[in-house]
Amino acid sequence: MDAILIRDLRVEALIGIHKRERHVAQTVSIDLDIGLPGTTVFKSDKVADTIDYEQVALRIKALASSGHFRLVETLAGRIAHLLLEDFGAPWAKVAVAKIGILGNAKFVGVTIERQR
């Protein structure tokens, strides 16, 4: 299974269930494994035959800043949907983590896998 990898993509999001989290953006870290839509890219060497990871990053940044998310699970699910539906990925693994939210943990997050 061929995949595009993006690690530790940092975006700002209003995320969480506590009152303060509705008004103060937090940095979240996102890891992605995005299934390639086919093998044509290996012969063509054209971005049109794959998924443009720069566009993926821009769309995720826009999604994260589009409103308040109560749960990291919700944001992860919407990112997975974006990858499958808008970018045509056959499958995606998405990890979203809130950084430094617990004093004794580096991050707290969720990992999900979805396929078409």
N, C-alpha and C positions, 0 to 999 in steps of 0.2 A: 504494500500500500504506500504509494508515493504521497508526500505531504509537504506543504509549505509550513515552516515553523516561525512563529513570532514569540519571543520570550520577553517578559517583563515590560510589556507595553504599559506605560503609565498615563492614566487619564484622570481628570478631575470629575467627580460625580457627587451629587446630593444623594446619599445612600444611607439608610438606616432607619430604625424604628423609634429612636429617641428624638425628643423635641429639637435638641441642638443640631441633630443630623439633617433636619429638614431645611436648615438655613446656612450651614457651613459646609462647603464642598470638602470632600476628602479625596486623597489620592488613592486610586485602586491600581493594582498590578494585574495585568491580563496575560496569560499564556495561551497560545493557540496552536493547534495542529489542524491544518486545513487540507482535506483531501483534494488532490489535483483532479480536475474534471476529465482528464484523459492523458494520453501519451504523445499527442501531436507536438506538443511544445519541445520535446526532446529532439525532434528532427527540424522543426521550423525555426526555433530560437526566437519566437515572437511572443511578446507579452499578451497579445490577443488570444493566444492558445493556452493561457494559464490564468491564474487569479493574480491581479495586480495588488501586491501587499501594501503598497503606499495608499491605494484607494481604500483598502480594508481598514488601515489605521485611521484614515481621515473619517470614514463612516462610523467607526466605533467611537471616536472622539465626539462626533456630533451626536450620536445616540446617547452617550454617557451624560452629555450636557443638556439633553432635551427635557429633563424634568427630574422629579424625585422618584427614587426606587426605594421601596421599603427593605427589600432583601437582595443579597448578592445573587441568590438563585434566580431572581427575576431578571437581573441584568445579564447574567450568563445565558439564560434562555433566549433572551432577545438578540444577543450577539449570535448565538448558534442559528437562530432563524434567519438573521441577516445573511450569514455566510451561505446557508443552504439555498435560500430563495433568491436573494439579490445577486449573489456571486456564482451560483451554480455549483457549489462544492457538493460532492456526493456524500460527504461525511465531515464532521468537525468535532474536535475535542476542545472545550473551552474551560479555562480555569480563571476565576475572578477572586481576588483577595483584597481585603481591606488591610492596609499596612498600619502596624502599631496600635491597633484598636484595643488590644489587651496588653497590660503592662508586662506580662511575663511571656508573651508570644510575639514572634516577629510579624506574623500575619495570621488572619483567619479568613477562610474562603471556601469555595466550592468548585468542584470539577464535574462537568457534565459531558456526555457524548451523545451526539445526534446524527442520524443519517436520513437520507431521502427515502 
